[in-house]
Amino acid sequence: MTRAKLFASLCGLVFLVNLARVVFAPLLDVFIGEFGIGEATAGLVVTLGWVGSAAPRLPTGWILTKVPRHLVVLVSGLVLAVASSIAATATTVEHLMAGAFLMGIASGIYFVSANPLLSELYPDRIGRIIGIHGAASQVAAVIAAPFVALTVLVDWRLSLWAIAVGAAAITVATWIAARTAELPTAGEADRDFVAGALSEWKLIVTALAIVGAASFVWQGLFNFYELYMQSKGLSDWAAGMMLTIIFAAGVPAFYFGGDLADRFPHVPYLLGIVGAFAASLFALTRAEGLLALVVLSAIVGFVIHTLFPAIDTFLLDTLPDSTRGSAYAVFSSTWMLMQALGSSALGSLVEQGFAYDAVFASGAAALAAIALVLVVLERAGRLPE
């Protein structure tokens, strides 16, 4: 029961951590008007949040070889509370960028420490636990757009203040739960960060090859999804609804995707997800009309969100106790940096005059080609399981 209380508090904290990462997407229009910036600069604000999420993951991995995982999780909550307060007081775009970067740092610290902790709390149900935890995170993404829409009626800063206050409260709750929980000792075997990461380099490279490009494309897609839908002729309200749909589809995707990750061979399952994402994204670029866009938004959202519990389950289930925290930190930091560039890359292409449909169709074709190459390698036995 004590572990269940800790797990529940972690689900609450991950809700706020992810809200901090996705809250900027529905605020892009506000930032463009508030600070007088273009799409590329607005995309850079989002990118800095995700670069911030990548930045602390390597040093956090090293810290995890010295400090218990639950203490690092608590630090992430404190950082989030302070960082959100900084962003909420922004008067210039540079100030806002600094706040977004620090909010990203909080999420990076959290995920590198919390995911290995979860896999060690429930070693026999890694996929299912990661899936439930991810579903809690995804609820934040679902409510982000309507949450921002409500707070903007008063002041867009209210959304960031709410994250700051919530982070402080749930961090205290997590600290109380951790004090009474029976914590796992598996992480005590992981005491050499460099050696642990180097020993698992083949597994890390394989994981990055499978999910790196897909997450890069997804970053650009969801952060500009409202503007993309508007380019297809939808109203501001309808475009916001589409963003909500694509995130809402992620809630069952995390839940069921994590469970399926426990049941299917890891690498074929992951490659199937990437291929399905490429196909559904290409279909989205050809879609016209409200009904078609609703259906395809739901499909794209469901497919891509099954990728995240699947890749975490693959690594956390495969890595031994002696390298789990170190190797996962290296993978996580590299992966996050790769996908963080997606928003600014898309913003730059759109500002140069490229149409959203053309950019995303090209991305889908590239993903399909990558998936095909990896399928051939997997069938030839060249990829680690």
ABEGO torsion letter per residue (X at the ends): XAAAAAAAAAAAAAAAAAAAAAAAAAAAAAAAAAAGBBAAAAAAAAAAAAAAAAAAAAAAAAAAAABBAAAAAAAAAAAAAAAAAAAAABABAAAAAAAAAAAAAAAAAAAAAAAAAAAAABAAAAAAAAAAAAAAAAAAAAAAAAAAAAAAAABAAAAAAAAAAAAAAAAAAAAAAAAABBBBAAAAABABAAAAAAAAAAAAAAAAAAAAAAAAAAAAAAAAAAAAAAAAGBBAAAAAAAAAAAAAAAAAAAAAAAAAAAABBAAAAAAAAAAAAAAAAAAAAABBEAAAAAAAAAAAAAAAAAAAAAAAAAAAAABBAAAAAAAAAAAAAAAAAAAAAAAAAAAAAAAAGBBAAAAAAAAAAAAAAAAAAAAAAAAAGABBX
